[in-house]
Amino acid sequence: MSRFLVPMQLISSRLKAVPGTRSVSSLLRSSHHSRCSYRAYSSDVDLNKTSTLPNSTSEKEPQYVIPKTMRAIQIKGDKGPASAMYIGTADMPEIKLDHVLVKIKAIGVNRMDTLQRTGNYPVPPDASPIMGVEFSGEIVSSRSSSWKPGQQVFGLAYGGAYAEYIAVSGGTLIEKPDYMSHVKAAGVMETYLTAYDALKKTGKFERGQSVLIHTGAGAVGIAANQLAKSLGAHEVFTTAGSEEKLQALSEMKSAPDHRINYRTEQFDEIILRQTKNTGVNLVIDFVGKDFFEKNINSLAKEGRMICLGFLSGSKATLSLAKLLFKKLSIHGTTLRSRPKDYMNALVASFKDTCLDKFATGDLDVVVHKELDWNKVQEAHEILENNQNIGKVVLTIPESTEEAVKTPAE
Ligand SMILES: NC(=O)c1ccc[n+]([C@@H]2O[C@H](COP(=O)([O-])OP(=O)(O)OC[C@H]3O[C@@H](n4cnc5c(N)ncnc54)[C@H](OP(=O)(O)O)[C@@H]3O)[C@@H](O)[C@H]2O)c1
Protein backbone atom coordinates (compact mmCIF):
# COMPACT_ATOMS: atom_id res chain seq x y z
CA MET A 1 0.00 0.00 0.00
CA SER A 2 1.48 3.31 -0.98
CA ARG A 3 2.03 6.01 1.59
CA PHE A 4 2.35 9.72 0.92
CA LEU A 5 4.09 11.76 3.56
CA VAL A 6 3.46 15.48 3.65
CA PRO A 7 4.48 18.28 6.00
CA MET A 8 2.08 18.99 8.88
CA GLN A 9 1.12 22.52 7.76
CA LEU A 10 -0.35 21.11 4.55
CA ILE A 11 -2.26 18.46 6.43
CA SER A 12 -4.21 20.74 8.71
CA SER A 13 -5.40 22.94 5.84
CA ARG A 14 -6.51 19.89 3.84
CA LEU A 15 -8.36 18.33 6.72
CA LYS A 16 -10.23 21.50 7.64
CA ALA A 17 -11.96 21.28 4.27
CA VAL A 18 -13.21 17.74 5.05
CA PRO A 19 -15.38 17.47 8.19
CA GLY A 20 -15.15 13.65 8.30
CA THR A 21 -17.28 13.05 11.37
CA ARG A 22 -20.07 10.63 12.25
CA SER A 23 -22.40 10.20 15.15
CA VAL A 24 -21.88 7.78 18.03
CA SER A 25 -24.86 5.70 16.92
CA SER A 26 -23.36 5.18 13.49
CA LEU A 27 -20.14 4.08 15.14
CA LEU A 28 -22.01 1.54 17.22
CA ARG A 29 -23.72 0.24 14.07
CA SER A 30 -20.34 -0.03 12.38
CA SER A 31 -19.50 -3.42 10.94
CA HIS A 32 -15.77 -2.91 11.56
CA HIS A 33 -13.92 -5.93 12.78
CA SER A 34 -13.04 -5.59 16.47
CA ARG A 35 -9.35 -5.43 15.68
CA CYS A 36 -8.54 -1.84 14.87
CA SER A 37 -7.51 -2.03 11.24
CA TYR A 38 -5.38 0.79 9.95
CA ARG A 39 -4.06 2.06 6.70
CA ALA A 40 -1.97 4.92 5.45
CA TYR A 41 -3.68 8.07 4.12
CA SER A 42 -2.42 11.18 2.36
CA SER A 43 -2.56 12.93 5.73
CA ASP A 44 0.14 10.74 7.29
CA VAL A 45 2.80 12.65 9.20
CA ASP A 46 6.44 11.93 8.57
CA LEU A 47 7.93 12.43 12.05
CA ASN A 48 11.35 12.81 10.55
CA LYS A 49 10.27 16.02 8.82
CA THR A 50 7.70 17.69 11.06
CA SER A 51 7.81 18.91 14.63
CA THR A 52 4.53 20.69 15.37
CA LEU A 53 0.86 19.79 15.56
CA PRO A 54 -2.13 22.15 15.36
CA ASN A 55 -3.33 23.90 18.51
CA SER A 56 -6.48 23.41 20.54
CA THR A 57 -10.05 24.56 19.92
CA SER A 58 -12.03 23.45 22.94
CA GLU A 59 -15.83 23.48 22.90
CA LYS A 60 -18.25 23.45 25.82
CA GLU A 61 -20.41 20.52 26.89
CA PRO A 62 -19.85 16.82 26.22
CA GLN A 63 -22.19 16.12 23.33
CA TYR A 64 -19.72 14.13 21.33
CA VAL A 65 -19.42 13.60 17.62
CA ILE A 66 -16.96 10.91 16.67
CA PRO A 67 -14.79 11.37 13.59
CA LYS A 68 -14.79 8.64 10.93
CA THR A 69 -11.07 8.17 11.23
CA MET A 70 -8.46 8.98 13.81
CA ARG A 71 -4.77 9.67 13.91
CA ALA A 72 -2.52 6.91 15.25
CA ILE A 73 1.18 6.21 15.50
CA GLN A 74 2.15 3.65 12.90
CA ILE A 75 5.28 1.95 11.66
CA LYS A 76 6.51 2.10 8.09
CA GLY A 77 6.74 -1.51 6.91
CA ASP A 78 4.95 -2.69 10.10
CA LYS A 79 8.23 -3.06 11.98
CA GLY A 80 11.48 -1.16 12.13
CA PRO A 81 13.69 1.32 14.01
CA ALA A 82 12.34 4.28 15.99
CA SER A 83 12.69 6.45 12.88
CA ALA A 84 10.09 4.27 11.11
CA MET A 85 7.27 5.58 13.31
CA TYR A 86 4.93 8.26 11.99
CA ILE A 87 1.49 9.66 12.73
CA GLY A 88 -0.93 8.19 10.21
CA THR A 89 -4.67 7.69 9.97
CA ALA A 90 -6.56 4.65 11.22
CA ASP A 91 -10.19 3.52 11.31
CA MET A 92 -12.08 4.23 14.51
CA PRO A 93 -12.25 1.14 16.73
CA GLU A 94 -15.62 -0.53 17.21
CA ILE A 95 -17.17 -0.12 20.67
CA LYS A 96 -18.20 -3.59 21.82
CA LEU A 97 -20.73 -4.31 24.56
CA ASP A 98 -19.34 -3.38 28.01
CA HIS A 99 -16.70 -1.27 26.32
CA VAL A 100 -16.22 2.49 26.17
CA LEU A 101 -14.56 4.83 23.70
CA VAL A 102 -11.91 7.05 25.27
CA LYS A 103 -10.40 10.12 23.68
CA ILE A 104 -6.80 9.82 24.72
CA LYS A 105 -4.92 12.74 26.24
CA ALA A 106 -1.72 10.99 27.37
CA ILE A 107 -0.01 7.68 26.58
CA GLY A 108 2.44 5.74 28.75
CA VAL A 109 5.41 4.53 26.72
CA ASN A 110 6.71 1.08 27.64
CA ARG A 111 9.79 -0.94 26.88
CA MET A 112 7.45 -3.55 25.46
CA ASP A 113 6.35 -1.01 22.81
CA THR A 114 9.93 -0.81 21.55
CA LEU A 115 10.02 -4.61 21.32
CA GLN A 116 6.68 -4.67 19.48
CA ARG A 117 7.94 -2.00 17.09
CA THR A 118 10.92 -4.17 16.14
CA GLY A 119 8.77 -7.28 15.76
CA ASN A 120 10.16 -8.91 18.92
CA TYR A 121 7.05 -9.06 21.07
CA PRO A 122 4.30 -11.69 20.81
CA VAL A 123 1.25 -9.41 20.56
CA PRO A 124 -1.91 -11.18 21.89
CA PRO A 125 -3.99 -12.55 18.97
CA ASP A 126 -7.00 -10.24 19.35
CA ALA A 127 -5.07 -7.09 20.22
CA SER A 128 -5.04 -4.02 18.02
CA PRO A 129 -1.94 -3.92 15.82
CA ILE A 130 -1.48 -0.33 17.00
CA MET A 131 1.12 -0.10 19.79
CA GLY A 132 0.38 1.10 23.31
CA VAL A 133 -1.20 -0.51 26.35
CA GLU A 134 -1.79 2.33 28.83
CA PHE A 135 -3.41 5.73 28.50
CA SER A 136 -5.39 8.46 30.19
CA GLY A 137 -8.24 10.46 28.71
CA GLU A 138 -11.96 11.21 28.59
CA ILE A 139 -14.83 8.83 27.85
CA VAL A 140 -16.69 10.05 24.77
CA SER A 141 -19.04 7.09 24.29
CA SER A 142 -20.07 4.19 26.49
CA ARG A 143 -21.69 0.77 26.09
CA SER A 144 -20.93 -0.05 29.73
CA SER A 145 -23.46 0.50 32.52
CA SER A 146 -20.57 1.48 34.82
CA TRP A 147 -19.24 4.38 32.76
CA LYS A 148 -20.63 7.48 31.12
CA PRO A 149 -19.31 10.05 28.66
CA GLY A 150 -17.41 12.90 30.23
CA GLN A 151 -15.65 10.79 32.88
CA GLN A 152 -11.89 11.21 33.10
CA VAL A 153 -10.22 7.81 33.25
CA PHE A 154 -6.95 5.97 32.92
CA GLY A 155 -6.74 2.46 31.65
CA LEU A 156 -5.03 -0.67 30.47
CA ALA A 157 -5.51 -2.24 27.03
CA TYR A 158 -4.14 -5.17 25.06
CA GLY A 159 -3.02 -2.64 22.43
CA GLY A 160 -4.18 0.41 20.51
CA ALA A 161 -3.24 3.24 22.89
CA TYR A 162 -0.88 5.03 20.46
CA ALA A 163 -3.96 6.68 18.94
CA GLU A 164 -6.41 9.51 19.46
CA TYR A 165 -9.19 7.10 20.46
CA ILE A 166 -9.30 3.66 22.03
CA ALA A 167 -12.21 1.29 22.64
CA VAL A 168 -11.59 -0.69 25.82
CA SER A 169 -13.35 -2.88 28.35
CA GLY A 170 -14.84 -0.87 31.20
CA GLY A 171 -13.27 -3.39 33.59
CA THR A 172 -9.74 -2.16 32.95
CA LEU A 173 -10.47 1.50 33.62
CA ILE A 174 -10.10 3.52 36.80
CA GLU A 175 -11.63 6.97 37.26
CA LYS A 176 -8.83 9.52 37.36
CA PRO A 177 -8.74 11.39 40.68
CA ASP A 178 -8.72 15.18 40.28
CA TYR A 179 -5.36 15.50 42.03
CA MET A 180 -3.68 13.30 39.41
CA SER A 181 -2.69 14.78 36.05
CA HIS A 182 -3.44 12.93 32.83
CA VAL A 183 0.32 12.66 32.29
CA LYS A 184 0.86 10.84 35.59
CA ALA A 185 -2.31 8.79 35.19
CA ALA A 186 -1.11 7.51 31.80
CA GLY A 187 1.87 5.96 33.56
CA VAL A 188 -0.02 4.00 36.21
CA MET A 189 -1.59 0.92 34.69
CA GLU A 190 1.08 -1.13 32.92
CA THR A 191 3.80 -0.33 35.43
CA TYR A 192 1.95 -0.52 38.75
CA LEU A 193 -0.26 -3.42 37.73
CA THR A 194 2.74 -5.43 36.52
CA ALA A 195 4.50 -4.71 39.80
CA TYR A 196 1.37 -5.37 41.88
CA ASP A 197 0.71 -8.64 40.06
CA ALA A 198 4.33 -9.75 40.47
CA LEU A 199 4.49 -8.84 44.16
CA LYS A 200 1.06 -9.78 45.44
CA LYS A 201 -0.61 -12.23 43.08
CA THR A 202 2.26 -14.21 41.63
CA GLY A 203 4.87 -13.41 44.30
CA LYS A 204 2.55 -13.94 47.31
CA PHE A 205 4.25 -11.03 49.06
CA GLU A 206 3.19 -10.46 52.65
CA ARG A 207 3.79 -7.59 55.04
CA GLY A 208 7.09 -7.99 56.89
CA GLN A 209 8.87 -9.86 54.09
CA SER A 210 12.03 -8.65 52.37
CA VAL A 211 12.29 -8.10 48.64
CA LEU A 212 14.94 -7.56 45.97
CA ILE A 213 13.80 -5.49 42.98
CA HIS A 214 16.01 -5.11 39.90
CA THR A 215 16.04 -2.30 37.31
CA GLY A 216 15.05 -0.16 40.29
CA ALA A 217 14.90 3.13 38.37
CA GLY A 218 13.00 1.73 35.39
CA ALA A 219 9.28 2.38 35.18
CA VAL A 220 8.19 -0.99 36.58
CA GLY A 221 11.09 -1.09 39.04
CA ILE A 222 10.05 2.23 40.59
CA ALA A 223 6.46 1.04 40.87
CA ALA A 224 7.61 -2.21 42.50
CA ASN A 225 9.86 -0.35 44.95
CA GLN A 226 7.07 2.01 45.99
CA LEU A 227 4.53 -0.80 46.26
CA ALA A 228 6.81 -3.04 48.32
CA LYS A 229 7.53 -0.25 50.80
CA SER A 230 3.96 0.97 51.01
CA LEU A 231 2.60 -2.58 51.41
CA GLY A 232 4.80 -3.10 54.45
CA ALA A 233 8.02 -4.77 53.32
CA HIS A 234 10.53 -5.32 56.10
CA GLU A 235 13.46 -4.44 53.82
CA VAL A 236 13.61 -3.53 50.14
CA PHE A 237 16.83 -3.98 48.19
CA THR A 238 17.05 -2.55 44.70
CA THR A 239 19.63 -2.33 41.93
CA ALA A 240 20.33 0.24 39.21
CA GLY A 241 23.23 1.02 36.90
CA SER A 242 24.24 4.55 37.92
CA GLU A 243 24.64 6.75 40.99
CA GLU A 244 22.23 9.27 39.44
CA LYS A 245 19.51 6.62 39.30
CA LEU A 246 20.23 5.42 42.84
CA GLN A 247 20.12 9.01 44.12
CA ALA A 248 16.71 9.54 42.46
CA LEU A 249 15.39 6.42 44.19
CA SER A 250 16.57 7.67 47.59
CA GLU A 251 14.46 10.84 47.12
CA MET A 252 11.13 9.03 46.70
CA LYS A 253 8.73 9.01 49.64
CA SER A 254 8.62 5.21 49.46
CA ALA A 255 12.37 4.88 48.96
CA PRO A 256 13.92 1.39 48.96
CA ASP A 257 16.06 0.73 52.04
CA HIS A 258 19.17 -0.49 50.20
CA ARG A 259 20.18 0.85 46.81
CA ILE A 260 22.91 -1.11 45.03
CA ASN A 261 24.90 -0.16 41.93
CA TYR A 262 25.02 -3.50 40.11
CA ARG A 263 27.88 -2.28 37.92
CA THR A 264 30.26 -1.70 40.84
CA GLU A 265 28.89 -3.93 43.64
CA GLN A 266 27.90 -7.58 44.11
CA PHE A 267 24.24 -7.40 45.11
CA ASP A 268 24.08 -10.98 46.42
CA GLU A 269 27.01 -10.42 48.78
CA ILE A 270 25.48 -7.20 50.11
CA ILE A 271 22.10 -8.87 50.67
CA LEU A 272 23.56 -11.85 52.49
CA ARG A 273 25.69 -9.56 54.66
CA GLN A 274 22.78 -7.26 55.42
CA THR A 275 20.33 -10.08 56.21
CA LYS A 276 22.87 -12.08 58.26
CA ASN A 277 22.91 -14.81 55.60
CA THR A 278 19.13 -15.22 55.60
CA GLY A 279 18.45 -13.70 52.17
CA VAL A 280 15.28 -12.13 50.80
CA ASN A 281 11.86 -13.75 50.49
CA LEU A 282 11.15 -12.46 47.00
CA VAL A 283 13.13 -11.37 43.94
CA ILE A 284 11.45 -9.37 41.17
CA ASP A 285 13.71 -9.79 38.15
CA PHE A 286 13.75 -8.23 34.70
CA VAL A 287 17.37 -8.97 33.79
CA GLY A 288 17.57 -12.75 33.30
CA LYS A 289 20.89 -14.32 32.42
CA ASP A 290 23.40 -11.94 34.04
CA PHE A 291 21.63 -11.83 37.42
CA PHE A 292 20.24 -15.35 37.59
CA GLU A 293 22.86 -17.04 39.74
CA LYS A 294 23.16 -14.06 42.08
CA ASN A 295 19.37 -13.99 42.40
CA ILE A 296 19.39 -17.63 43.52
CA ASN A 297 22.16 -16.78 46.01
CA SER A 298 20.11 -13.84 47.33
CA LEU A 299 16.97 -15.84 48.08
CA ALA A 300 16.05 -17.07 51.54
CA LYS A 301 14.77 -20.61 52.13
CA GLU A 302 11.38 -21.04 50.42
CA GLY A 303 12.06 -17.84 48.54
CA ARG A 304 10.34 -16.97 45.25
CA MET A 305 11.75 -15.38 42.12
CA ILE A 306 9.37 -13.72 39.68
CA CYS A 307 10.80 -13.36 36.15
CA LEU A 308 9.26 -10.46 34.24
CA GLY A 309 11.89 -9.90 31.57
CA PHE A 310 15.31 -10.94 30.34
CA LEU A 311 17.09 -7.74 29.43
CA SER A 312 20.54 -9.41 29.49
CA GLY A 313 19.48 -12.68 27.84
CA SER A 314 16.99 -15.49 28.30
CA LYS A 315 19.30 -18.47 28.83
CA ALA A 316 20.72 -19.03 32.31
CA THR A 317 22.36 -21.81 34.31
CA LEU A 318 20.52 -23.06 37.37
CA SER A 319 22.00 -25.01 40.25
CA LEU A 320 19.33 -27.60 40.96
CA ALA A 321 21.03 -28.29 44.29
CA LYS A 322 20.30 -24.75 45.47
CA LEU A 323 16.77 -24.98 44.12
CA LEU A 324 16.14 -28.16 46.07
CA PHE A 325 17.85 -27.43 49.34
CA LYS A 326 16.55 -23.86 49.60
CA LYS A 327 13.09 -25.03 48.40
CA LEU A 328 12.90 -22.18 45.90
CA SER A 329 10.16 -21.34 43.40
CA ILE A 330 10.72 -19.59 40.09
CA HIS A 331 7.74 -18.09 38.23
CA GLY A 332 7.54 -16.35 34.89
CA THR A 333 4.64 -14.08 34.03
CA THR A 334 3.47 -11.53 31.46
CA LEU A 335 0.63 -9.17 32.21
CA ARG A 336 -0.43 -8.55 28.61
CA SER A 337 -1.27 -12.17 27.90
CA ARG A 338 -3.60 -12.48 30.89
CA PRO A 339 -7.28 -13.09 30.03
CA LYS A 340 -9.92 -10.40 30.46
CA ASP A 341 -11.38 -11.76 33.74
CA TYR A 342 -7.94 -11.89 35.33
CA MET A 343 -7.22 -8.31 34.21
CA ASN A 344 -10.56 -7.04 35.53
CA ALA A 345 -10.00 -8.68 38.92
CA LEU A 346 -6.44 -7.37 39.08
CA VAL A 347 -7.53 -3.79 38.28
CA ALA A 348 -10.30 -4.00 40.91
CA SER A 349 -7.91 -5.35 43.54
CA PHE A 350 -5.28 -2.71 42.73
CA LYS A 351 -7.88 0.04 42.91
CA ASP A 352 -9.17 -1.14 46.30
CA THR A 353 -5.74 -1.71 47.80
CA CYS A 354 -3.55 0.94 46.25
CA LEU A 355 -5.35 3.88 44.64
CA ASP A 356 -5.47 5.86 47.90
CA LYS A 357 -1.72 5.61 48.18
CA PHE A 358 -1.36 8.02 45.23
CA ALA A 359 -3.19 10.67 47.27
CA THR A 360 -0.66 10.39 50.09
CA GLY A 361 2.36 10.28 47.78
CA ASP A 362 3.37 6.79 48.93
CA LEU A 363 2.80 5.88 45.31
CA ASP A 364 3.81 8.51 42.79
CA VAL A 365 4.39 8.12 39.07
CA VAL A 366 7.91 9.43 38.43
CA VAL A 367 7.77 11.09 35.00
CA HIS A 368 11.16 11.14 33.34
CA LYS A 369 9.93 13.11 30.33
CA GLU A 370 6.65 14.34 28.89
CA LEU A 371 6.72 14.66 25.10
CA ASP A 372 4.24 15.67 22.41
CA TRP A 373 3.32 12.48 20.58
CA ASN A 374 5.00 13.73 17.43
CA LYS A 375 8.22 13.07 19.41
CA VAL A 376 7.46 9.36 19.75
CA GLN A 377 10.75 8.49 18.06
CA GLU A 378 12.66 10.32 20.80
CA ALA A 379 10.52 8.60 23.43
CA HIS A 380 11.49 5.14 22.18
CA GLU A 381 15.16 6.10 21.90
CA ILE A 382 15.24 7.26 25.54
CA LEU A 383 14.06 3.82 26.67
CA GLU A 384 16.29 1.90 24.29
CA ASN A 385 19.31 3.86 25.55
CA ASN A 386 18.41 3.14 29.21
CA GLN A 387 18.30 6.89 29.93
CA ASN A 388 14.97 7.09 31.76
CA ILE A 389 14.32 7.31 35.47
CA GLY A 390 10.64 6.36 35.52
CA LYS A 391 8.07 6.94 32.82
CA VAL A 392 8.22 8.57 29.42
CA VAL A 393 4.74 9.88 28.58
CA LEU A 394 3.37 11.16 25.26
CA THR A 395 0.65 13.79 25.13
CA ILE A 396 -1.82 14.29 22.28
CA PRO A 397 -2.71 17.92 21.66
CA GLU A 398 -6.27 18.76 20.64
CA SER A 399 -6.28 19.28 16.89
CA THR A 400 -8.18 21.93 15.02
CA GLU A 401 -9.22 19.72 12.15
CA GLU A 402 -11.52 17.39 14.07
CA ALA A 403 -15.01 18.11 15.39
CA VAL A 404 -14.95 16.08 18.59
CA LYS A 405 -17.34 18.01 20.80
CA THR A 406 -20.33 20.15 19.93
CA PRO A 407 -22.23 22.28 22.46
CA ALA A 408 -25.21 20.61 24.17
CA GLU A 409 -28.73 21.66 23.16
N1 LIG B 1 6.30 -9.57 32.21
C1 LIG B 1 5.55 -8.48 32.21
O1 LIG B 1 4.34 -8.53 32.40
C2 LIG B 1 6.21 -7.15 31.97
C3 LIG B 1 5.46 -5.97 32.08
C4 LIG B 1 6.12 -4.75 31.91
C5 LIG B 1 7.48 -4.74 31.61
N2 LIG B 1 8.15 -5.91 31.47
C6 LIG B 1 9.57 -5.94 31.16
O2 LIG B 1 10.26 -5.45 32.29
C7 LIG B 1 11.46 -4.80 31.87
C8 LIG B 1 11.49 -3.41 32.47
O3 LIG B 1 10.42 -2.64 31.98
P1 LIG B 1 10.36 -1.08 32.27
O4 LIG B 1 9.14 -0.56 31.61
O5 LIG B 1 10.58 -0.82 33.70
O6 LIG B 1 11.66 -0.62 31.46
P2 LIG B 1 12.48 0.72 31.51
O7 LIG B 1 11.74 1.79 32.19
O8 LIG B 1 12.96 0.93 30.12
O9 LIG B 1 13.74 0.34 32.44
C9 LIG B 1 14.62 -0.66 32.09
C10 LIG B 1 15.97 -0.45 32.78
O10 LIG B 1 16.60 -1.71 32.88
C11 LIG B 1 17.99 -1.52 33.00
N3 LIG B 1 18.67 -2.45 32.12
C12 LIG B 1 18.61 -2.52 30.78
N4 LIG B 1 19.39 -3.51 30.32
C13 LIG B 1 19.94 -4.09 31.42
C14 LIG B 1 20.84 -5.18 31.60
N5 LIG B 1 21.32 -5.88 30.57
N6 LIG B 1 21.20 -5.50 32.86
C15 LIG B 1 20.72 -4.81 33.92
N7 LIG B 1 19.87 -3.76 33.81
C16 LIG B 1 19.48 -3.43 32.56
C17 LIG B 1 18.29 -0.08 32.58
O11 LIG B 1 18.57 0.67 33.76
P3 LIG B 1 20.06 0.73 34.40
O12 LIG B 1 20.66 2.00 33.92
O13 LIG B 1 19.80 0.71 35.85
O14 LIG B 1 20.81 -0.47 33.91
C18 LIG B 1 16.94 0.38 32.00
O15 LIG B 1 16.76 1.77 32.13
C19 LIG B 1 11.44 -4.81 30.35
O16 LIG B 1 12.21 -5.89 29.91
C20 LIG B 1 9.97 -5.02 30.03
O17 LIG B 1 9.80 -5.61 28.77
C21 LIG B 1 7.54 -7.11 31.65
The ligand as a MOL file (V3000), in Angstrom:
LIG
                    3D

  0  0  0     0  0            999 V3000
M  V30 BEGIN CTAB
M  V30 COUNTS 48 52 0 0 0
M  V30 BEGIN ATOM
M  V30 1 N 6.2960 -9.5730 32.2100 0
M  V30 2 C 5.5480 -8.4800 32.2080 0
M  V30 3 O 4.3410 -8.5270 32.4010 0
M  V30 4 C 6.2090 -7.1530 31.9730 0
M  V30 5 C 5.4630 -5.9680 32.0820 0
M  V30 6 C 6.1200 -4.7470 31.9060 0
M  V30 7 C 7.4770 -4.7430 31.6060 0
M  V30 8 N 8.1480 -5.9110 31.4670 0 CHG=1
M  V30 9 C 9.5710 -5.9430 31.1560 0
M  V30 10 O 10.2550 -5.4460 32.2870 0
M  V30 11 C 11.4590 -4.7970 31.8690 0
M  V30 12 C 11.4940 -3.4110 32.4740 0
M  V30 13 O 10.4150 -2.6400 31.9790 0
M  V30 14 P 10.3590 -1.0820 32.2660 0
M  V30 15 O 9.1430 -0.5600 31.6140 0
M  V30 16 O 10.5780 -0.8220 33.6980 0 CHG=-1
M  V30 17 O 11.6570 -0.6190 31.4560 0
M  V30 18 P 12.4750 0.7200 31.5070 0
M  V30 19 O 11.7390 1.7940 32.1900 0
M  V30 20 O 12.9560 0.9280 30.1250 0
M  V30 21 O 13.7380 0.3450 32.4440 0
M  V30 22 C 14.6160 -0.6610 32.0950 0
M  V30 23 C 15.9680 -0.4460 32.7800 0
M  V30 24 O 16.6010 -1.7070 32.8780 0
M  V30 25 C 17.9850 -1.5190 32.9990 0
M  V30 26 N 18.6650 -2.4540 32.1200 0
M  V30 27 C 18.6070 -2.5190 30.7790 0
M  V30 28 N 19.3860 -3.5100 30.3220 0
M  V30 29 C 19.9390 -4.0940 31.4190 0
M  V30 30 C 20.8410 -5.1850 31.5980 0
M  V30 31 N 21.3240 -5.8810 30.5660 0
M  V30 32 N 21.1970 -5.5000 32.8560 0
M  V30 33 C 20.7220 -4.8070 33.9190 0
M  V30 34 N 19.8660 -3.7630 33.8070 0
M  V30 35 C 19.4820 -3.4290 32.5630 0
M  V30 36 C 18.2850 -0.0820 32.5840 0
M  V30 37 O 18.5660 0.6720 33.7600 0
M  V30 38 P 20.0600 0.7280 34.3960 0
M  V30 39 O 20.6650 1.9950 33.9230 0
M  V30 40 O 19.7960 0.7120 35.8540 0
M  V30 41 O 20.8070 -0.4680 33.9130 0
M  V30 42 C 16.9420 0.3840 31.9950 0
M  V30 43 O 16.7630 1.7720 32.1250 0
M  V30 44 C 11.4450 -4.8090 30.3520 0
M  V30 45 O 12.2070 -5.8860 29.9110 0
M  V30 46 C 9.9690 -5.0210 30.0290 0
M  V30 47 O 9.7970 -5.6120 28.7660 0
M  V30 48 C 7.5380 -7.1100 31.6550 0
M  V30 END ATOM
M  V30 BEGIN BOND
M  V30 1 1 1 2
M  V30 2 2 2 3
M  V30 3 1 2 4
M  V30 4 1 4 5
M  V30 5 2 4 48
M  V30 6 2 5 6
M  V30 7 1 6 7
M  V30 8 2 7 8
M  V30 9 1 8 9
M  V30 10 1 8 48
M  V30 11 1 9 10
M  V30 12 1 9 46
M  V30 13 1 10 11
M  V30 14 1 11 12
M  V30 15 1 11 44
M  V30 16 1 12 13
M  V30 17 1 13 14
M  V30 18 2 14 15
M  V30 19 1 14 16
M  V30 20 1 14 17
M  V30 21 1 17 18
M  V30 22 2 18 19
M  V30 23 1 18 20
M  V30 24 1 18 21
M  V30 25 1 21 22
M  V30 26 1 22 23
M  V30 27 1 23 24
M  V30 28 1 23 42
M  V30 29 1 24 25
M  V30 30 1 25 26
M  V30 31 1 25 36
M  V30 32 1 26 27
M  V30 33 1 26 35
M  V30 34 2 27 28
M  V30 35 1 28 29
M  V30 36 1 29 30
M  V30 37 2 29 35
M  V30 38 1 30 31
M  V30 39 2 30 32
M  V30 40 1 32 33
M  V30 41 2 33 34
M  V30 42 1 34 35
M  V30 43 1 36 37
M  V30 44 1 36 42
M  V30 45 1 37 38
M  V30 46 2 38 39
M  V30 47 1 38 40
M  V30 48 1 38 41
M  V30 49 1 42 43
M  V30 50 1 44 45
M  V30 51 1 44 46
M  V30 52 1 46 47
M  V30 END BOND
M  V30 END CTAB
M  END
